[in-house]
Amino acid sequence: MKSLGINEITTSRQKANGTRSFEIPFSIRGKRIKFMSYRNGYVRIDRNCHSIYQINKTYDVDYKVVRWDGKFYQCKNRKRIKIYNEESRLIYILKYILKNYFKLNTNDR
């Protein structure tokens, strides 16, 4: 990760909570893009937008309920696939960075 310019910027508080943060050498709106790996299995990206969002893969789940008026309601929800192993989360982040940032910028050279 160091050879790609990816730096770990984890604070002591994040470390105590089981979170790891990384900064990549690409910027949006003048700030570096950051990735976070959480102990609870989520992986997130901060692209300096209004929120930090999850990049875990998703799967569809059927959702069925009887509403307050007695009518049956059915739809699909999306759930995130959690990655519980820290090493697997780091590999997932690295693959995401390579796919979405380094490969996109190879044509510029």
Wavefront OBJ file of the C-alpha trace (Angstrom):
o trace
v 0.000 0.000 0.000
v 2.878 2.357 0.749
v 4.290 1.916 -2.764
v 0.951 3.157 -4.189
v 1.008 6.239 -1.958
v -1.707 4.978 0.384
v -1.080 6.255 3.912
v -2.663 5.069 7.127
v -4.075 8.044 9.046
v -5.753 6.202 11.925
v -6.125 8.293 15.081
v -5.663 6.824 18.553
v -9.410 7.017 19.174
v -10.177 5.176 15.935
v -7.594 2.543 16.793
v -9.210 1.976 20.199
v -12.585 1.498 18.463
v -11.179 -0.980 15.931
v -11.324 1.420 12.976
v -8.516 1.981 10.483
v -8.349 4.972 8.111
v -6.389 5.346 4.909
v -5.755 8.269 2.586
v -5.038 7.820 -1.124
v -3.067 10.174 -3.401
v -6.186 11.372 -5.263
v -8.117 14.513 -4.373
v -11.652 15.759 -4.823
v -12.476 19.401 -4.047
v -8.925 19.940 -2.803
v -9.037 17.188 -0.154
v -7.672 13.669 -0.249
v -10.026 10.700 -0.575
v -10.192 8.530 2.565
v -11.213 4.941 3.220
v -12.254 3.498 6.584
v -12.344 -0.113 7.736
v -14.623 -0.747 10.730
v -14.452 -3.654 13.147
v -18.196 -4.324 12.683
v -17.548 -5.380 9.061
v -18.263 -2.208 7.102
v -15.957 -0.443 4.669
v -16.605 3.215 3.855
v -15.269 5.944 1.599
v -15.097 9.696 2.208
v -15.023 11.556 -1.112
v -15.560 14.946 0.554
v -19.270 14.919 -0.258
v -22.092 15.431 2.193
v -21.613 11.982 3.762
v -19.301 9.042 4.173
v -20.877 6.110 2.369
v -20.542 2.332 2.460
v -18.844 0.436 -0.338
v -19.623 -3.081 0.867
v -21.303 -5.243 -1.746
v -25.070 -5.680 -1.408
v -27.694 -8.379 -1.839
v -31.489 -8.217 -2.125
v -33.785 -9.432 0.646
v -37.548 -9.886 0.436
v -39.398 -7.632 2.844
v -42.965 -8.526 3.806
v -45.172 -6.797 6.351
v -48.807 -6.184 7.180
v -49.290 -2.425 7.299
v -51.224 -0.493 9.929
v -54.343 -0.576 7.727
v -54.233 -4.398 7.476
v -52.965 -4.547 3.903
v -50.130 -6.858 2.964
v -47.036 -5.062 1.680
v -44.130 -6.710 -0.130
v -40.931 -5.230 -1.569
v -37.197 -5.816 -1.735
v -34.571 -4.313 0.528
v -30.824 -4.244 0.101
v -28.465 -5.439 2.781
v -24.728 -4.995 2.997
v -22.376 -7.956 3.033
v -20.182 -7.432 6.070
v -16.506 -8.346 5.969
v -15.574 -9.458 9.482
v -11.910 -10.288 8.908
v -9.653 -7.203 9.074
v -7.213 -8.552 6.508
v -10.088 -9.225 4.106
v -11.364 -5.653 4.579
v -7.919 -4.258 3.758
v -7.699 -6.422 0.634
v -11.193 -5.265 -0.363
v -10.162 -1.603 0.043
v -6.977 -2.157 -1.968
v -8.866 -3.872 -4.803
v -11.461 -1.069 -4.788
v -8.734 1.579 -5.028
v -6.911 -0.246 -7.838
v -10.117 -0.786 -9.809
v -11.627 2.668 -9.378
v -8.661 5.032 -9.188
v -5.431 3.613 -10.581
v -6.910 1.871 -13.641
v -9.004 4.922 -14.518
v -5.929 7.145 -14.556
v -3.620 4.889 -16.593
v -4.803 6.400 -19.911
v -3.595 9.873 -18.841
v 0.083 8.874 -19.155
l 1 2 3 4 5 6 7 8 9 10 11 12 13 14 15 16 17 18 19 20 21 22 23 24 25 26 27 28 29 30 31 32 33 34 35 36 37 38 39 40 41 42 43 44 45 46 47 48 49 50 51 52 53 54 55 56 57 58 59 60 61 62 63 64 65 66 67 68 69 70 71 72 73 74 75 76 77 78 79 80 81 82 83 84 85 86 87 88 89 90 91 92 93 94 95 96 97 98 99 100 101 102 103 104 105 106 107 108 109
